[in-house]
Amino acid sequence: MGCGSSSLAGPAGNGNAPMTGKPSLRGLHKQMVNEGMHTIDMPSLTEGYGESVFKGAVADKYLKEVGLCAKDLDDYTWINDKAKPDQIAKALMAWALDRKATSFCHWFQPMASTFRHGDTGQVQLSMVEFNADGTPTFELKGKNILFGETDGSSYPNGGMRATHTAAAYLCIDPSSPVFLRGDAIFIPACLVSYDGKALDEKTPLLRAHQALSREGARLFKHMGYETAGMVNNIGLEQELFFIPREAFQRRLDLQFTGRTVMGRMPARGQELCDHYMAPINTQGHVLKCMAEIQHECFKLGIPLKTRHREVAPNQYEFAPLFGSVITQTDQNLVVMQICEEVAEKHGLACLLQEKPFQGVNGSGKHNNWSISTLEGVQLLNPADITKRSGNPEIFPVVMAAIVAAVSEYGDLMRLSIASPGNDFRLGAMEAPPSVISTYLGKQMTAYLTEFMNGNVSEYKPYTTPVNLGVDLLPIVHAPAEDRNRTSPFPYGGHRFEFRAVGSSQNVSMVNVVLDGATAKMFATISDRIEAGEKATEVAQDLLKKHFNAVFNGNGYDKEWPAQADALGISHIDSGVEAINKFVDAKNMEMFASQGIFSEEECVARRVVMLEAYVGTIEMEAGCMVDMINQYVIPSLKAGGMDALVGPIAAGAASVTEAVAAVHHTEDVFEGAKLCRVLRLETMIALRKLVDDAEGVCPANCWSLATYKELLFVDSGKFGTV
């Protein structure tokens, strides 16, 4: 996506001269249609796109000044060249100084960073140095951008680092572009320990992506189609809440944990679905906030294509274009940080947690997932892969590998979405259940069934015309697949959508699992081909073993979990139990065989995830007790409702005792299980007492911000959203 030229020339070779003057948009569109073109360059509307990211035309200008060009930056081997790192560092510094940026940092992604602002780590270093005479100058060397060092023991590490073995190292990820915000440039980087263990989210994602590329190319070579490698592309649908900041500041739980641990639903919720895709109030704060967020992202080369209201009151969504899993993951972290920061400027608070409010929908981050070759061939587009490869057998083999991956590693898919906030979303009629299956649609299911039974043919999905019964309306052509929102991993035509991902998550682990499991199945097929079997026969065998993971029905059906259990499909309700699957033998073998995690790294990440769960519930419990003692009980007494105080005070004491029991539990897995009981039983029971009391307490005595104030600002004192 570019800014375009300053004038509009006719198609090459037709003799048309460039347009002069300032044509109207309508006139410009008319000419483009007449000339058979489908795009319109409007520099005045696209000015500033990507100006804060060092790539493409922006980088090319500065790289040429040091004897390089943008293509040198795109060839990631520059990091191993003797001269190029210094040249690129010089170009980066010139760009930064032109933008009044005088600092730089390595921008990395520690594990379990949900509550960390921006979900990232950084140490901003000034580029100021001094000449011999004491006058200041600026300097940035190649070694400064390639490497850094930090304390690895102060980040969650699962025992891989300690105070006496604390060294950790940062190294640039050349596949993700450097960007600029404020007076600093940010260099995307990996964080590893003294002995090379991954201490971050980015390193294993790069490893898994490399494995997918390697094994995909290996399999395709066996099937007579040469490719340089594969790339995993994703598109992330980011859901969030915008609420009045004044009310947010009167809620300790929202400030500390992003979730309300108490709060009575008002008379109106989302019963009429009247918020979903309704117009965003043009006179309110949210539209201005969202427009500014889009503008800030636009400058960073992140085109947020969609914005709209979601199902719950005050819930919204942004979605970008598809892109490489590496850059899209990085950019999503930037988007979340920008959302939080820009919201504050508009008198709002942005909530990214999965379930901020009880009684209305929570937020997810749908991870749309596809694979292409480095040459741009789409593996999940049957027409494209068949035409470009000339081999109609490749598509069903790829699909068989993915179905087998979902079946074999469904427990890891469940683990990858075991964020604490998802405790309240999965299977709650707002997100797919914890049964991990895949929806393929009738046509694909029928085709793969035929393939599995030995009928090898090309898949040619067809559309179905839908006549709306009005002559002047066009015929709608329905695709081969319906939209099954109850499936955790539906095929939607050229992509799968992992719908159960939590809104606050760094999606690295999600895609580590998807890429790693798929790479493993690609490798399995290649191994068997090299042992003498045919690719189609291996794929047919995999489908016969794993086709039980295909479910096209209603995932919200109350009978489905029991049916899934009978079929042997992965079904883990507890996020804590899912996290424990990290150290199952088959899962550690998959990670190790694909070069993603060693056994030590698997053990450590299990600990990190469990500790993050325990820490989250401890904070929520602490907020609940403090809010009861400091706000709820005084409010009830002020309202003359002393009779309600005793049971609530006793409930708060039971929460305190439960937290103490967790502290006395040495095993982190056992402690996490206690926390799950505390959260989903003890705290919910206490919440009901508090919420019932709120319902009868005089409004002028209740000091906490209510759900009406938090969710219904359209009709409240805070103006419109």
Secondary structure, 3 states (H helix, E strand, C coil): CCCCCCCCCCCCCCCCCCCCCCCCHHHHHHHHHHCCCCCCCCHHHHCCCCCCECCHHHHHHHHHCCCCCHHHHHCHHHHHCCCHHHHHHHHHHHHHHHCCCCEEEEEECECCCCCCHHHCECCCEECEEECCCCCEEECCCHHHHHEEEEEHHHCCCCCCCECCECEEEEEECCCCCCEEECCEEEEEEEEEECCCCECECHHHHHHHHHHHHHHHHHHHHHCCCCCCCEEEEEEEEEEEEEEEHHHHCCCHHHHHHCCCCCCCCCCCCCCCCCCCCCCCCCCCHHHHHHHHHHHHHHHCCCCEEEEEECCCCCEEEEEECCEEHHHHHHHHHHHHHHHHHHHHHCCEEEECCCCCCCCCCCCEEEEEEEEEECCCCECCCHHHHHHHHCCCCHHHHHHHHHHHHHHHCHHHHHHHCCCHHHHHCCCCCCCCCCECCECCHHHHHHHHHHHHCCCCCCCCCCCEEECCCCCCCCCEEECCCCCCCCCCCCECCCCEEECCCECCCCCHHHHHHHHHHHHHHHHHHHHHHHCCCCHHHHHHHHHHHHHHHECCCCCCCCCHHHHHHHHCCCECCCHHHHHHHHHCHHHHHHHHHCCCCCHHHHHHHHHHHHHHHHHHHHHHHHHHHHHHHHHHHHHHHHCCCHHHHHHHHHHHHHHHHHHHHHHCCCCHHHHHHHHHHHHHHHHHHHHHHHHHHHHHCCHHHCCCCCHHHHHCHHHCCCCCC
